């Protein structure tokens, strides 16, 4: 708004079709809950659930959740936008960290992974929750 006076904070443009005014459309927001399960006894990390922000969108991450059938045999890794938040961590119960206004851009990924001790078959549920914008 280089041509607008300093006191102008917003310029709104009205569109009409014939005699009808077309109301401005609100930015689209969509709740996202990516939920999946991995079952196995692999001793290397396997994807439990992931979410990739679509092109042309942004994403506000609210929380992730991890639950397993046998916590003594499971290790976990969580990666957000290419940054490993934790790795090789065992849990004693389900885990649900919340995130306040963690914004991700198109193409960035939230990834929950798990692995077993190699001898025990486990079931791991993961959930990624947030809001897709755009």
N, CA, C and O atoms as CSV, one atom per row, in Angstrom:
chain,resi,resn,atom,element,x,y,z
A,1,UNK,N,N,0.828,-1.178,0.000
A,1,UNK,CA,C,0.000,0.000,0.000
A,1,UNK,C,C,0.878,1.248,0.000
A,1,UNK,O,O,0.674,2.166,0.794
A,2,UNK,N,N,1.856,1.266,-0.902
A,2,UNK,CA,C,2.788,2.374,-0.975
A,2,UNK,C,C,2.102,3.682,-1.357
A,2,UNK,O,O,2.557,4.751,-0.950
A,3,UNK,N,N,1.009,3.620,-2.135
A,3,UNK,CA,C,0.336,4.831,-2.579
A,3,UNK,C,C,-0.707,5.332,-1.588
A,3,UNK,O,O,-1.228,6.435,-1.753
A,4,UNK,N,N,-1.017,4.559,-0.579
A,4,UNK,CA,C,-2.033,4.938,0.400
A,4,UNK,C,C,-1.417,5.815,1.477
A,4,UNK,O,O,-0.236,5.676,1.795
A,5,UNK,N,N,-2.223,6.728,2.046
A,5,UNK,CA,C,-1.717,7.531,3.170
A,5,UNK,C,C,-1.341,6.645,4.354
A,5,UNK,O,O,-1.816,5.514,4.460
A,6,UNK,N,N,-0.498,7.148,5.236
A,6,UNK,CA,C,0.001,6.384,6.379
A,6,UNK,C,C,-1.109,5.846,7.282
A,6,UNK,O,O,-0.944,4.783,7.881
A,7,UNK,N,N,-2.242,6.557,7.396
A,7,UNK,CA,C,-3.305,6.144,8.302
A,7,UNK,C,C,-4.179,5.025,7.735
A,7,UNK,O,O,-5.037,4.504,8.449
A,8,UNK,N,N,-3.983,4.641,6.469
A,8,UNK,CA,C,-4.789,3.596,5.853
A,8,UNK,C,C,-4.207,2.232,6.221
A,8,UNK,O,O,-3.052,1.944,5.905
A,9,UNK,N,N,-5.001,1.395,6.888
A,9,UNK,CA,C,-4.555,0.073,7.310
A,9,UNK,C,C,-5.074,-1.027,6.393
A,9,UNK,O,O,-4.461,-2.090,6.297
A,10,UNK,N,N,-6.199,-0.786,5.715
A,10,UNK,CA,C,-6.823,-1.816,4.905
A,10,UNK,C,C,-7.570,-1.168,3.759
A,10,UNK,O,O,-8.256,-0.160,3.933
A,11,UNK,N,N,-7.430,-1.753,2.597
A,11,UNK,CA,C,-8.213,-1.326,1.440
A,11,UNK,C,C,-9.083,-2.500,1.048
A,11,UNK,O,O,-8.585,-3.605,0.836
A,12,UNK,N,N,-10.392,-2.263,0.952
A,12,UNK,CA,C,-11.315,-3.322,0.563
A,12,UNK,C,C,-11.889,-2.982,-0.804
A,12,UNK,O,O,-12.304,-1.849,-1.052
A,13,UNK,N,N,-11.908,-3.968,-1.680
A,13,UNK,CA,C,-12.419,-3.788,-3.024
A,13,UNK,C,C,-13.745,-4.526,-3.125
A,13,UNK,O,O,-13.838,-5.699,-2.763
A,14,UNK,N,N,-14.779,-3.834,-3.620
A,14,UNK,CA,C,-16.085,-4.447,-3.806
A,14,UNK,C,C,-16.244,-4.917,-5.241
A,14,UNK,O,O,-15.850,-4.209,-6.168
A,15,UNK,N,N,-16.808,-6.085,-5.438
A,15,UNK,CA,C,-17.026,-6.642,-6.766
A,15,UNK,C,C,-18.524,-6.780,-6.976
A,15,UNK,O,O,-19.244,-7.247,-6.093
A,16,UNK,N,N,-18.990,-6.372,-8.152
A,16,UNK,CA,C,-20.402,-6.536,-8.476
A,16,UNK,C,C,-20.541,-7.316,-9.773
A,16,UNK,O,O,-19.732,-7.172,-10.691
A,17,UNK,N,N,-21.558,-8.128,-9.835
A,17,UNK,CA,C,-21.934,-8.835,-11.058
A,17,UNK,C,C,-23.332,-8.357,-11.404
A,17,UNK,O,O,-24.296,-8.665,-10.703
A,18,UNK,N,N,-23.437,-7.598,-12.493
A,18,UNK,CA,C,-24.721,-6.978,-12.798
A,18,UNK,C,C,-25.032,-5.989,-11.700
A,18,UNK,O,O,-24.244,-5.077,-11.448
A,19,UNK,N,N,-26.164,-6.151,-11.040
A,19,UNK,CA,C,-26.555,-5.279,-9.930
A,19,UNK,C,C,-26.287,-5.927,-8.570
A,19,UNK,O,O,-26.555,-5.312,-7.537
A,20,UNK,N,N,-25.757,-7.169,-8.549
A,20,UNK,CA,C,-25.557,-7.905,-7.299
A,20,UNK,C,C,-24.126,-7.746,-6.796
A,20,UNK,O,O,-23.165,-7.932,-7.542
A,21,UNK,N,N,-24.008,-7.400,-5.521
A,21,UNK,CA,C,-22.688,-7.292,-4.895
A,21,UNK,C,C,-22.227,-8.688,-4.500
A,21,UNK,O,O,-22.977,-9.439,-3.875
A,22,UNK,N,N,-21.006,-9.035,-4.858
A,22,UNK,CA,C,-20.427,-10.327,-4.487
A,22,UNK,C,C,-19.721,-10.149,-3.151
A,22,UNK,O,O,-18.751,-9.395,-3.067
A,23,UNK,N,N,-20.191,-10.833,-2.093
A,23,UNK,CA,C,-19.550,-10.654,-0.780
A,23,UNK,C,C,-18.136,-11.223,-0.786
A,23,UNK,O,O,-17.868,-12.220,-1.457
A,24,UNK,N,N,-17.227,-10.588,-0.035
A,24,UNK,CA,C,-15.871,-11.130,0.033
A,24,UNK,C,C,-15.883,-12.510,0.691
A,24,UNK,O,O,-16.612,-12.738,1.656
A,25,UNK,N,N,-15.085,-13.409,0.173
A,25,UNK,CA,C,-15.060,-14.757,0.745
A,25,UNK,C,C,-14.050,-14.816,1.878
A,25,UNK,O,O,-12.974,-14.223,1.803
A,26,UNK,N,N,-14.405,-15.523,2.904
A,26,UNK,CA,C,-13.503,-15.704,4.040
A,26,UNK,C,C,-12.395,-16.670,3.655
A,26,UNK,O,O,-12.574,-17.534,2.796
A,27,UNK,N,N,-11.277,-16.516,4.285
A,27,UNK,CA,C,-10.180,-17.456,4.103
A,27,UNK,C,C,-10.672,-18.828,4.526
A,27,UNK,O,O,-11.284,-18.967,5.585
A,28,UNK,N,N,-10.417,-19.831,3.722
A,28,UNK,CA,C,-10.917,-21.159,4.067
A,28,UNK,C,C,-10.040,-21.811,5.125
A,28,UNK,O,O,-8.812,-21.786,5.041
A,29,UNK,N,N,-10.679,-22.380,6.097
A,29,UNK,CA,C,-10.005,-23.114,7.161
A,29,UNK,C,C,-10.624,-24.494,7.244
A,29,UNK,O,O,-11.841,-24.642,7.136
A,30,UNK,N,N,-9.798,-25.492,7.434
A,30,UNK,CA,C,-10.282,-26.876,7.480
A,30,UNK,C,C,-9.588,-27.607,8.624
A,30,UNK,O,O,-8.361,-27.608,8.723
A,31,UNK,N,N,-10.387,-28.224,9.481
A,31,UNK,CA,C,-9.817,-29.014,10.574
A,31,UNK,C,C,-9.163,-30.263,9.998
A,31,UNK,O,O,-9.716,-30.918,9.116
A,32,UNK,N,N,-7.981,-30.580,10.507
A,32,UNK,CA,C,-7.240,-31.759,10.063
A,32,UNK,C,C,-7.019,-32.679,11.254
A,32,UNK,O,O,-6.572,-32.240,12.313
A,33,UNK,N,N,-7.332,-33.940,11.075
A,33,UNK,CA,C,-7.013,-34.968,12.059
A,33,UNK,C,C,-6.512,-36.182,11.283
A,33,UNK,O,O,-7.295,-37.024,10.841
A,34,UNK,N,N,-5.205,-36.253,11.131
A,34,UNK,CA,C,-4.601,-37.396,10.448
A,34,UNK,C,C,-4.381,-38.482,11.494
A,34,UNK,O,O,-3.673,-38.267,12.478
A,35,UNK,N,N,-4.982,-39.636,11.282
A,35,UNK,CA,C,-4.938,-40.730,12.251
A,35,UNK,C,C,-4.551,-42.009,11.520
A,35,UNK,O,O,-5.114,-42.324,10.472
A,36,UNK,N,N,-3.591,-42.746,12.074
A,36,UNK,CA,C,-3.207,-44.011,11.453
A,36,UNK,C,C,-2.558,-44.915,12.491
A,36,UNK,O,O,-2.327,-44.519,13.634
A,37,UNK,N,N,-2.270,-46.143,12.062
A,37,UNK,CA,C,-1.695,-47.154,12.944
A,37,UNK,C,C,-0.581,-47.895,12.201
A,37,UNK,O,O,-0.665,-48.145,10.999
A,38,UNK,N,N,0.458,-48.234,12.956
A,38,UNK,CA,C,1.498,-49.122,12.452
A,38,UNK,C,C,1.538,-50.328,13.383
A,38,UNK,O,O,1.500,-50.184,14.605
A,39,UNK,N,N,1.616,-51.512,12.795
A,39,UNK,CA,C,1.751,-52.753,13.563
A,39,UNK,C,C,2.951,-53.501,13.035
A,39,UNK,O,O,3.124,-53.641,11.825
A,40,UNK,N,N,3.787,-53.985,13.947
A,40,UNK,CA,C,4.942,-54.759,13.507
A,40,UNK,C,C,5.955,-54.965,14.600
A,40,UNK,O,O,5.751,-54.573,15.749
A,41,UNK,N,N,7.069,-55.597,14.216
A,41,UNK,CA,C,8.163,-55.852,15.159
A,41,UNK,C,C,9.489,-55.355,14.600
A,41,UNK,O,O,10.550,-55.785,15.053
A,42,UNK,N,N,9.443,-54.452,13.617
A,42,UNK,CA,C,10.664,-53.913,13.004
A,42,UNK,C,C,11.508,-53.165,14.027
A,42,UNK,O,O,10.982,-52.436,14.868
A,43,UNK,N,N,12.806,-53.352,13.946
A,43,UNK,CA,C,13.736,-52.673,14.841
A,43,UNK,C,C,14.322,-51.429,14.179
A,43,UNK,O,O,15.365,-50.935,14.607
A,44,UNK,N,N,13.664,-50.920,13.144
A,44,UNK,CA,C,14.025,-49.644,12.520
A,44,UNK,C,C,12.753,-48.801,12.448
A,44,UNK,O,O,11.645,-49.338,12.418
A,45,UNK,N,N,12.919,-47.487,12.420
A,45,UNK,CA,C,11.752,-46.612,12.465
A,45,UNK,C,C,10.828,-46.808,11.271
A,45,UNK,O,O,11.267,-46.884,10.123
A,46,UNK,N,N,9.524,-46.888,11.579
A,46,UNK,CA,C,8.463,-47.034,10.583
A,46,UNK,C,C,7.472,-45.891,10.781
A,46,UNK,O,O,7.231,-45.458,11.908
A,47,UNK,N,N,6.903,-45.408,9.688
A,47,UNK,CA,C,5.937,-44.316,9.765
A,47,UNK,C,C,4.631,-44.807,10.395
A,47,UNK,O,O,4.036,-45.790,9.953
A,48,UNK,N,N,4.208,-44.101,11.427
A,48,UNK,CA,C,2.909,-44.360,12.040
A,48,UNK,C,C,1.868,-43.498,11.326
A,48,UNK,O,O,0.848,-44.006,10.860
A,49,UNK,N,N,2.130,-42.201,11.243
A,49,UNK,CA,C,1.244,-41.271,10.536
A,49,UNK,C,C,2.059,-40.044,10.141
A,49,UNK,O,O,2.998,-39.654,10.834
A,50,UNK,N,N,1.681,-39.445,9.013
A,50,UNK,CA,C,2.329,-38.208,8.593
A,50,UNK,C,C,1.294,-37.294,7.952
A,50,UNK,O,O,0.242,-37.737,7.492
A,51,UNK,N,N,1.619,-36.020,7.934
A,51,UNK,CA,C,0.779,-35.028,7.272
A,51,UNK,C,C,1.700,-34.049,6.555
A,51,UNK,O,O,2.604,-33.475,7.163
A,52,UNK,N,N,1.466,-33.864,5.260
A,52,UNK,CA,C,2.223,-32.909,4.451
A,52,UNK,C,C,1.300,-31.753,4.096
A,52,UNK,O,O,0.200,-31.965,3.586
A,53,UNK,N,N,1.746,-30.538,4.364
A,53,UNK,CA,C,0.944,-29.358,4.065
A,53,UNK,C,C,0.838,-29.218,2.544
A,53,UNK,O,O,1.858,-29.155,1.858
A,54,UNK,N,N,-0.391,-29.169,2.012
A,54,UNK,CA,C,-0.569,-29.073,0.557
A,54,UNK,C,C,-0.037,-27.754,-0.015
A,54,UNK,O,O,0.045,-26.749,0.691
A,55,UNK,N,N,0.318,-27.771,-1.287
A,55,UNK,CA,C,0.761,-26.574,-1.987
A,55,UNK,C,C,-0.364,-25.533,-1.934
A,55,UNK,O,O,-1.534,-25.865,-2.126
A,56,UNK,N,N,-0.005,-24.287,-1.677
A,56,UNK,CA,C,-0.986,-23.209,-1.612
A,56,UNK,C,C,-1.689,-23.084,-0.273
A,56,UNK,O,O,-2.584,-22.254,-0.117
A,57,UNK,N,N,-1.293,-23.900,0.697
A,57,UNK,CA,C,-1.928,-23.880,2.024
A,57,UNK,C,C,-0.867,-23.633,3.092
A,57,UNK,O,O,0.333,-23.741,2.838
A,58,UNK,N,N,-1.332,-23.304,4.276
A,58,UNK,CA,C,-0.481,-23.303,5.469
A,58,UNK,C,C,-1.194,-24.158,6.506
A,58,UNK,O,O,-2.352,-24.532,6.319
A,59,UNK,N,N,-0.508,-24.466,7.589
A,59,UNK,CA,C,-1.059,-25.380,8.588
A,59,UNK,C,C,-0.654,-24.905,9.967
A,59,UNK,O,O,0.512,-24.595,10.209
A,60,UNK,N,N,-1.619,-24.848,10.870
A,60,UNK,CA,C,-1.339,-24.546,12.269
A,60,UNK,C,C,-1.482,-25.846,13.053
A,60,UNK,O,O,-2.580,-26.388,13.179
A,61,UNK,N,N,-0.373,-26.335,13.572
A,61,UNK,CA,C,-0.354,-27.588,14.324
A,61,UNK,C,C,-0.883,-27.355,15.733
A,61,UNK,O,O,-0.433,-26.447,16.431
A,62,UNK,N,N,-1.839,-28.180,16.146
A,62,UNK,CA,C,-2.395,-28.091,17.501
A,62,UNK,C,C,-1.752,-29.105,18.428
A,62,UNK,O,O,-1.293,-28.759,19.517
A,63,UNK,N,N,-1.718,-30.378,17.986
A,63,UNK,CA,C,-1.171,-31.418,18.852
A,63,UNK,C,C,-0.855,-32.676,18.054
A,63,UNK,O,O,-1.308,-32.851,16.922
A,64,UNK,N,N,-0.078,-33.530,18.665
A,64,UNK,CA,C,0.131,-34.887,18.175
A,64,UNK,C,C,-0.194,-35.826,19.329
A,64,UNK,O,O,-0.153,-35.430,20.494
A,65,UNK,N,N,-0.516,-37.067,18.997
A,65,UNK,CA,C,-0.779,-38.046,20.045
A,65,UNK,C,C,-0.192,-39.382,19.633
A,65,UNK,O,O,-0.260,-39.779,18.470
A,66,UNK,N,N,0.385,-40.068,20.609
A,66,UNK,CA,C,0.995,-41.375,20.381
A,66,UNK,C,C,0.482,-42.328,21.451
A,66,UNK,O,O,0.468,-41.993,22.636
A,67,UNK,N,N,0.061,-43.519,21.027
A,67,UNK,CA,C,-0.363,-44.566,21.963
A,67,UNK,C,C,0.142,-45.898,21.422
A,67,UNK,O,O,0.155,-46.108,20.209
A,68,UNK,N,N,0.557,-46.799,22.310
A,68,UNK,CA,C,1.105,-48.087,21.893
A,68,UNK,C,C,0.519,-49.226,22.717
A,68,UNK,O,O,0.061,-49.031,23.843
A,69,UNK,N,N,0.544,-50.425,22.128
A,69,UNK,CA,C,0.027,-51.601,22.827
A,69,UNK,C,C,1.015,-52.112,23.872
A,69,UNK,O,O,0.613,-52.729,24.858
A,70,UNK,N,N,2.307,-51.857,23.659
A,70,UNK,CA,C,3.338,-52.317,24.608
A,70,UNK,C,C,4.435,-51.262,24.671
A,70,UNK,O,O,5.319,-51.226,23.816
A,71,UNK,N,N,4.375,-50.411,25.675
A,71,UNK,CA,C,5.326,-49.305,25.790
A,71,UNK,C,C,6.743,-49.777,26.116
A,71,UNK,O,O,7.710,-49.078,25.810
A,72,UNK,N,N,6.879,-50.948,26.731
A,72,UNK,CA,C,8.214,-51.426,27.091
A,72,UNK,C,C,9.019,-51.856,25.872
A,72,UNK,O,O,10.245,-51.939,25.945
A,73,UNK,N,N,8.352,-52.131,24.755
A,73,UNK,CA,C,9.037,-52.601,23.551
A,73,UNK,C,C,9.108,-51.542,22.456
A,73,UNK,O,O,9.612,-51.825,21.369
A,74,UNK,N,N,8.615,-50.329,22.713
A,74,UNK,CA,C,8.500,-49.315,21.660
A,74,UNK,C,C,9.400,-48.110,21.904
A,74,UNK,O,O,9.590,-47.676,23.040
A,75,UNK,N,N,9.953,-47.577,20.810
A,75,UNK,CA,C,10.661,-46.300,20.818
A,75,UNK,C,C,9.992,-45.410,19.776
A,75,UNK,O,O,9.414,-45.896,18.804
A,76,UNK,N,N,10.083,-44.083,19.998
A,76,UNK,CA,C,9.352,-43.145,19.163
A,76,UNK,C,C,10.243,-42.019,18.672
A,76,UNK,O,O,11.249,-41.666,19.288
A,77,UNK,N,N,9.823,-41.460,17.518
A,77,UNK,CA,C,10.489,-40.274,16.966
A,77,UNK,C,C,9.398,-39.369,16.377
A,77,UNK,O,O,8.504,-39.836,15.671
A,78,UNK,N,N,9.487,-38.070,16.679
A,78,UNK,CA,C,8.565,-37.080,16.122
A,78,UNK,C,C,9.386,-36.007,15.426
A,78,UNK,O,O,10.313,-35.442,16.005
A,79,UNK,N,N,9.028,-35.733,14.164
A,79,UNK,CA,C,9.710,-34.722,13.355
A,79,UNK,C,C,8.675,-33.721,12.870
A,79,UNK,O,O,7.631,-34.097,12.335
A,80,UNK,N,N,8.979,-32.429,13.067
A,80,UNK,CA,C,8.089,-31.358,12.625
A,80,UNK,C,C,8.882,-30.410,11.740
A,80,UNK,O,O,9.843,-29.784,12.187
A,81,UNK,N,N,8.472,-30.311,10.481
A,81,UNK,CA,C,9.108,-29.416,9.501
A,81,UNK,C,C,10.616,-29.679,9.414
A,81,UNK,O,O,11.416,-28.744,9.385
A,82,UNK,N,N,10.987,-30.941,9.374
A,82,UNK,CA,C,12.389,-31.323,9.219
A,82,UNK,C,C,13.210,-31.286,10.487
A,82,UNK,O,O,14.387,-31.645,10.459
A,83,UNK,N,N,12.636,-30.866,11.593
A,83,UNK,CA,C,13.347,-30.798,12.871
A,83,UNK,C,C,12.874,-31.920,13.781
A,83,UNK,O,O,11.694,-32.002,14.123
A,84,UNK,N,N,13.809,-32.787,14.170
A,84,UNK,CA,C,13.469,-33.893,15.065
A,84,UNK,C,C,13.236,-33.315,16.459
A,84,UNK,O,O,14.133,-32.724,17.060
A,85,UNK,N,N,12.018,-33.498,16.957
A,85,UNK,CA,C,11.669,-32.981,18.282
A,85,UNK,C,C,12.116,-33.937,19.380
A,85,UNK,O,O,12.570,-33.502,20.438
A,86,UNK,N,N,11.988,-35.239,19.131
A,86,UNK,CA,C,12.589,-36.231,20.008
A,86,UNK,C,C,12.772,-37.528,19.231
A,86,UNK,O,O,12.073,-37.798,18.254
A,87,UNK,N,N,13.742,-38.327,19.699
A,87,UNK,CA,C,14.093,-39.568,19.006
A,87,UNK,C,C,14.612,-40.575,20.022
A,87,UNK,O,O,15.252,-40.214,21.010
A,88,UNK,N,N,14.321,-41.850,19.755
A,88,UNK,CA,C,14.760,-42.939,20.637
A,88,UNK,C,C,14.237,-42.763,22.062
A,88,UNK,O,O,14.933,-43.049,23.036
A,89,UNK,N,N,13.005,-42.291,22.159
A,89,UNK,CA,C,12.386,-42.084,23.467
A,89,UNK,C,C,11.334,-43.152,23.713
A,89,UNK,O,O,10.491,-43.423,22.858
A,90,UNK,N,N,11.396,-43.749,24.887
A,90,UNK,CA,C,10.371,-44.679,25.329
A,90,UNK,C,C,9.363,-43.922,26.183
A,90,UNK,O,O,9.701,-42.921,26.815
A,91,UNK,N,N,8.148,-44.394,26.199
A,91,UNK,CA,C,7.091,-43.773,26.991
A,91,UNK,C,C,6.487,-44.806,27.926
A,91,UNK,O,O,6.582,-46.007,27.673
A,92,UNK,N,N,5.867,-44.348,28.999
A,92,UNK,CA,C,5.184,-45.255,29.919
A,92,UNK,C,C,3.682,-45.266,29.706
A,92,UNK,O,O,2.982,-46.159,30.182
A,93,UNK,N,N,3.188,-44.254,28.980
A,93,UNK,CA,C,1.757,-44.138,28.704
A,93,UNK,C,C,1.583,-43.305,27.447
A,93,UNK,O,O,2.566,-42.844,26.866
A,94,UNK,N,N,0.345,-43.109,27.023
A,94,UNK,CA,C,0.123,-42.303,25.816
A,94,UNK,C,C,0.676,-40.891,26.027
A,94,UNK,O,O,0.787,-40.410,27.154
A,95,UNK,N,N,1.014,-40.249,24.923
A,95,UNK,CA,C,1.680,-38.952,24.968
A,95,UNK,C,C,0.945,-38.004,24.030
A,95,UNK,O,O,0.701,-38.336,22.870
A,96,UNK,N,N,0.591,-36.817,24.538
A,96,UNK,CA,C,-0.178,-35.866,23.757
A,96,UNK,C,C,0.325,-34.444,23.983
A,96,UNK,O,O,-0.325,-33.664,24.678
A,97,UNK,N,N,1.488,-34.092,23.397
A,97,UNK,CA,C,1.950,-32.707,23.547
A,97,UNK,C,C,1.107,-31.763,22.693
A,97,UNK,O,O,0.688,-32.116,21.591
A,98,UNK,N,N,0.865,-30.569,23.210
A,98,UNK,CA,C,0.133,-29.558,22.458
A,98,UNK,C,C,1.110,-28.476,22.008
A,98,UNK,O,O,2.150,-28.256,22.629
A,99,UNK,N,N,0.756,-27.818,20.933
A,99,UNK,CA,C,1.603,-26.781,20.358
A,99,UNK,C,C,0.759,-25.529,20.187
A,99,UNK,O,O,-0.342,-25.589,19.639
A,100,UNK,N,N,1.264,-24.405,20.646
A,100,UNK,CA,C,0.532,-23.144,20.518
A,100,UNK,C,C,1.035,-22.401,19.285
A,100,UNK,O,O,2.149,-21.878,19.270
A,101,UNK,N,N,0.202,-22.365,18.260
A,101,UNK,CA,C,0.483,-21.573,17.064
A,101,UNK,C,C,1.780,-21.947,16.350
A,101,UNK,O,O,2.550,-21.069,15.961
A,102,UNK,N,N,2.018,-23.218,16.181
A,102,UNK,CA,C,3.143,-23.667,15.360
A,102,UNK,C,C,2.649,-23.691,13.916
A,102,UNK,O,O,1.834,-24.534,13.540
A,103,UNK,N,N,3.154,-22.754,13.114
A,103,UNK,CA,C,2.689,-22.607,11.743
A,103,UNK,C,C,3.672,-23.232,10.773
A,103,UNK,O,O,4.879,-23.002,10.855
A,104,UNK,N,N,3.137,-24.030,9.848
A,104,UNK,CA,C,3.943,-24.703,8.847
A,104,UNK,C,C,3.534,-24.221,7.460
A,104,UNK,O,O,2.373,-23.885,7.226
A,105,UNK,N,N,4.493,-24.191,6.550
A,105,UNK,CA,C,4.261,-23.758,5.174
A,105,UNK,C,C,4.007,-24.952,4.277
A,105,UNK,O,O,4.218,-26.100,4.667
A,106,UNK,N,N,3.550,-24.662,3.064
A,106,UNK,CA,C,3.301,-25.706,2.069
A,106,UNK,C,C,4.542,-26.572,1.882
A,106,UNK,O,O,5.659,-26.065,1.781
A,107,UNK,N,N,4.327,-27.887,1.837
A,107,UNK,CA,C,5.407,-28.834,1.627
A,107,UNK,C,C,6.065,-29.334,2.902
A,107,UNK,O,O,6.775,-30.339,2.868
A,108,UNK,N,N,5.850,-28.663,4.020
A,108,UNK,CA,C,6.443,-29.123,5.277
A,108,UNK,C,C,5.645,-30.298,5.828
A,108,UNK,O,O,4.451,-30.436,5.564
A,109,UNK,N,N,6.334,-31.148,6.609
A,109,UNK,CA,C,5.766,-32.431,7.035
A,109,UNK,C,C,5.811,-32.566,8.557
A,109,UNK,O,O,6.780,-32.172,9.207
A,110,UNK,N,N,4.737,-33.134,9.105
A,110,UNK,CA,C,4.712,-33.585,10.503
A,110,UNK,C,C,4.724,-35.112,10.428
A,110,UNK,O,O,3.898,-35.708,9.737
A,111,UNK,N,N,5.658,-35.744,11.136
A,111,UNK,CA,C,5.869,-37.187,11.013
A,111,UNK,C,C,6.015,-37.824,12.386
A,111,UNK,O,O,6.829,-37.390,13.201
A,112,UNK,N,N,5.214,-38.862,12.634
A,112,UNK,CA,C,5.340,-39.671,13.847
A,112,UNK,C,C,5.823,-41.054,13.412
A,112,UNK,O,O,5.224,-41.682,12.539
A,113,UNK,N,N,6.913,-41.523,14.027
A,113,UNK,CA,C,7.479,-42.830,13.700
A,113,UNK,C,C,7.654,-43.645,14.977
A,113,UNK,O,O,7.755,-43.100,16.076
A,114,UNK,N,N,7.687,-44.961,14.801
A,114,UNK,CA,C,7.888,-45.861,15.936
A,114,UNK,C,C,8.669,-47.075,15.480
A,114,UNK,O,O,8.703,-47.408,14.295
A,115,UNK,N,N,9.296,-47.729,16.442
A,115,UNK,CA,C,9.943,-49.008,16.169
A,115,UNK,C,C,9.828,-49.890,17.396
A,115,UNK,O,O,9.651,-49.420,18.520
A,116,UNK,N,N,9.933,-51.190,17.140
A,116,UNK,CA,C,9.865,-52.182,18.202
A,116,UNK,C,C,11.282,-52.548,18.635
A,116,UNK,O,O,12.261,-52.094,18.043
A,117,UNK,N,N,11.376,-53.362,19.659
A,117,UNK,CA,C,12.678,-53.868,20.097
A,117,UNK,C,C,13.206,-54.949,19.160
A,117,UNK,O,O,14.312,-55.449,19.361
A,118,UNK,N,N,12.440,-55.313,18.149
A,118,UNK,CA,C,12.851,-56.320,17.177
A,118,UNK,C,C,12.328,-57.707,17.473
A,118,UNK,O,O,12.358,-58.576,16.602
A,119,UNK,N,N,11.850,-57.931,18.681
A,119,UNK,CA,C,11.341,-59.246,19.060
A,119,UNK,C,C,9.848,-59.232,19.377
A,119,UNK,O,O,9.185,-60.267,19.321
A,120,UNK,N,N,9.327,-58.056,19.709
A,120,UNK,CA,C,7.936,-57.940,20.147
A,120,UNK,C,C,7.102,-57.249,19.078
A,120,UNK,O,O,7.484,-56.194,18.571
A,121,UNK,N,N,5.971,-57.841,18.739
A,121,UNK,CA,C,5.043,-57.192,17.804
A,121,UNK,C,C,4.202,-56.183,18.579
A,121,UNK,O,O,3.604,-56.518,19.601
A,122,UNK,N,N,4.161,-54.942,18.084
A,122,UNK,CA,C,3.416,-53.882,18.767
A,122,UNK,C,C,2.462,-53.196,17.791
A,122,UNK,O,O,2.641,-53.258,16.574
A,123,UNK,N,N,1.453,-52.547,18.348
A,123,UNK,CA,C,0.544,-51.678,17.603
A,123,UNK,C,C,0.758,-50.268,18.134
A,123,UNK,O,O,0.747,-50.042,19.344
A,124,UNK,N,N,0.953,-49.322,17.219
A,124,UNK,CA,C,1.147,-47.924,17.605
A,124,UNK,C,C,0.152,-47.068,16.836
A,124,UNK,O,O,0.084,-47.127,15.608
A,125,UNK,N,N,-0.612,-46.276,17.565
A,125,UNK,CA,C,-1.540,-45.328,16.960
A,125,UNK,C,C,-0.943,-43.929,17.073
A,125,UNK,O,O,-0.337,-43.575,18.084
A,126,UNK,N,N,-1.128,-43.142,16.012
A,126,UNK,CA,C,-0.651,-41.765,16.016
A,126,UNK,C,C,-1.694,-40.844,15.436
A,126,UNK,O,O,-2.460,-41.228,14.553
A,127,UNK,N,N,-1.719,-39.613,15.942
A,127,UNK,CA,C,-2.673,-38.628,15.466
A,127,UNK,C,C,-1.965,-37.278,15.362
A,127,UNK,O,O,-1.170,-36.908,16.225
A,128,UNK,N,N,-2.273,-36.551,14.284
A,128,UNK,CA,C,-1.766,-35.201,14.066
A,128,UNK,C,C,-2.996,-34.318,13.895
A,128,UNK,O,O,-3.835,-34.572,13.030
A,129,UNK,N,N,-3.101,-33.278,14.724
A,129,UNK,CA,C,-4.293,-32.438,14.703
A,129,UNK,C,C,-3.904,-30.979,14.491
A,129,UNK,O,O,-2.901,-30.504,15.023
A,130,UNK,N,N,-4.708,-30.286,13.712
A,130,UNK,CA,C,-4.444,-28.879,13.475
A,130,UNK,C,C,-5.446,-28.289,12.517
A,130,UNK,O,O,-6.527,-28.839,12.309
A,131,UNK,N,N,-5.072,-27.143,11.923
A,131,UNK,CA,C,-5.972,-26.410,11.046
A,131,UNK,C,C,-5.217,-26.054,9.761
A,131,UNK,O,O,-4.142,-25.454,9.797
A,132,UNK,N,N,-5.809,-26.441,8.629
A,132,UNK,CA,C,-5.276,-26.118,7.308
A,132,UNK,C,C,-5.899,-24.805,6.857
A,132,UNK,O,O,-7.114,-24.630,6.947
A,133,UNK,N,N,-5.083,-23.894,6.378
A,133,UNK,CA,C,-5.559,-22.565,6.010
A,133,UNK,C,C,-5.190,-22.264,4.560
A,133,UNK,O,O,-4.069,-22.518,4.118
A,134,UNK,N,N,-6.155,-21.719,3.840
A,134,UNK,CA,C,-5.864,-21.298,2.466
A,134,UNK,C,C,-6.823,-21.844,1.466
A,134,UNK,O,O,-6.695,-21.569,0.273
